[in-house]
């Protein structure tokens, strides 16, 4: 069964204004599935890193002659030779929505497309699924979700929230949010992620970099999963498997380029010397992280030392996914002083700052607002909006220091 995605309407809108639309994102997040659902009459060609399907790489113009627009070209990074030919084709017509491309490698796709199709392409990021998408409860009339309401009218948030997910927190974190796991029984999920890791390493990573020891790279991915929601230390990342900090940095860039990793940079304001300068890193799917750490079940996750980090990872990823529903994407920061005061996430948009704390506990108290209170005290001259604590409980309520407690599975 198809699940409605948040970015569907934006995809339709872009197709009416741009000649080419690129949907980028990690492999198996549902890019081609969404395109084929919205444009069911279009032919879809899936490119392969080894086989030159239909001669697309050897003779791009002949390929386009035989497969005229409109058409879906899936995994376009495997046929970059097509891009100059696509540019010539779209320049011959003012018609919109001629070519729909997908790509699962950020750097290579965007670099080639930026050079070849500048001004002709609209770009969307599709990530794995939110709770609303998993439950097929995505609003079709563009009504606000909790994030849009928080950024527009935070004082009204706690009057308009109910919970959307029927799964337990442990179940949701352990299963993850890839479309491919939605219908799977729990005992099959480790097989899904095992196949995902193998395909990712042998296809995407092998193509991007000349890494001789792919097994070592797989171990590196597992280490990143263990360090999710922590500040990035390249020496620590490389030490466990015997690679240099420079190599660890390069390999982390590969994870970024293939949408498996995200980084949140520190907020400094005007007090640079007192603030941590290290970004925090997050693996982009908690189910994949649980597999990499060999967490065997939701019950095993309940007592695992990574639970707090995985919960923070899940929340950060959810907020990033909900950015797709906003007209302008906020900046994301974390904040921590050398004295130990910290806020997990700061959103910055329209000159205002929105501090968000993340607590893997079922009840948050006044003392849990101390980080947000310290942030407000540190920057009294800035426009700081009411704070938010996203937690593992079930109700939305007001806390001291102008902070709202919001359940992890909230829906407006």
Residue, then its C-alpha position, 0 to 999 in steps of 0.5 A: x500500500x502506498x503511503x502519502x509523503x509530505x513533499x508530494x504537493x511540492x513535487x507537483x508544484x515544482x513540475x509546473x515551474x521547472x523543466x527538470x525535477x530532481x528528487x534526491x535522498x538515500x537509497x530505498x527511501x521511496x523516491x521512484x515509488x513516489x514519482x511513479x505514484x504521482x505520475x503513473x503514466x510515465x515510463x521509468x528507466x532505472x540506471x545501473x552502475x555496471x551495465x550501460x542500460x539502453x546505451x544511455x552512457x555511450x550514446x545519450x542522444x540516441x537514448x533520449x530519442x528512443x525514450x522521449x519526455x516526459x520520463x522518470x530517470x531513476x538513479x541518474x548518478x549512474x549515467x552522468x553522460x546524459x546531463x549535457x544531452x538533457x540540457x540540450x533537449x530542455x532548451x529546445x522547449x519551454x514545456x515544464x515537467x519534462x524529466x524527473x530524476x532521482x539520485x542517491x549520491x548528493x555530491x556527484x548528482x548535485x555537482x553535475x546537475x548544477x553545471x549542466x542544468x542550472x536554472x532548469x531544475x527544481x530539487x527536492x530532498x526525500x528522507x525516510x518516513x515520519x510517523x504521519x507518513x508511516x501511519x498514512x496520516x499526512x494532511x492533504x490540505x496543507x494544514x500545519x503540523x506541530x513544527x509549523x505551528x511551533x515556528x508560527x505560534x508557539x504559545x498555541x502549541x500545547x492546546x492543539x496536540x494529540x499523539x499519532x503513533x500506536x507503536x511503542x517508542x522502543x518499537x519505533x526506534x528499533x524498526x526505523x523508518x524506511x518504507x521497506x520495513x513497514x510491512x515486515x515482521x520484526x524477525x525479518x528486519x535484521x535481514x533487511x538492514x543486512x541487505x541494505x548495508x551490503x548493497x550500500x557499500x558495494x554499489x554507492x561507496x565503491x563508486x564514490x571512492x577507491x576504498x580497498x577494504x570495504x569491510x573496514x568501511x562497514x565497521x566504520x559505519x557501525x562506529x558512527x552508529x555507536x557515536x550518533x548524537x555526539x560531538x564528532x571526534x575524527x581521531x576517535x572515529x578512526x582509532x577503533x579500526x586503524x585509520x587516520x583522522x583525515x581518512x575518517x573525515x573523508x569517509x564521514x563525507x561519503x556518509x554525508x554525500x549518500x544521505x546516511x549521516x547529518x551534522x548539526x553545527x554549534x551556535x556561537x553568537x558573539x561568544x565564540x571562545x566559550x562555545x564548543x566548536x565541534x559539530x554533532x553527528x547523527x545517523x539518519x535512521x535509528x533502525x539501521x543504527x540498531x542493526x549496526x549495533x546488533x541490538x536484537x529487539x525492541x526489548x533489548x533496546x530498552x536497556x541499551x546504553x545507546x537508547x538516549x542517543x538513538x532517541x535524540x537521533x530520531x527526534x533530530x531526523x524527524x524535525x529535518x524531515x518536517x522541514x519539507x513542509x516549510x516554505x523556508x528551511x531553518x538553520x539547525x545548531x546545537x549549543x554547549x558551553x565549556x561550563x556544561x550548559x547545553x541545548x540539543x537543537x536551536x532552530x533559526x528562522x526570520x531572525x528568531x531562535x527556537x531552542x529545543x531540548x530532547x529527553x528520553x524520559x516519560x516525565x519532564x520537570x522544571x529542572x529539565x528546562x535549565x539548558x534553555x534558561x541558560x541559553x536565554x540568559x546568555x543571549x538576552x539581546x536576541x529574539x528567543x522564542x518559547x522553548x520546547x522539550x520533546x520527551x518520551x511521555x504522552x501529554x503536552x503541557x507548560x513548564x517554567x522558563x517559558x518551555x513546553x513539553x511535547x510528546x515524541x509522537x505528537x501531531x497537531 
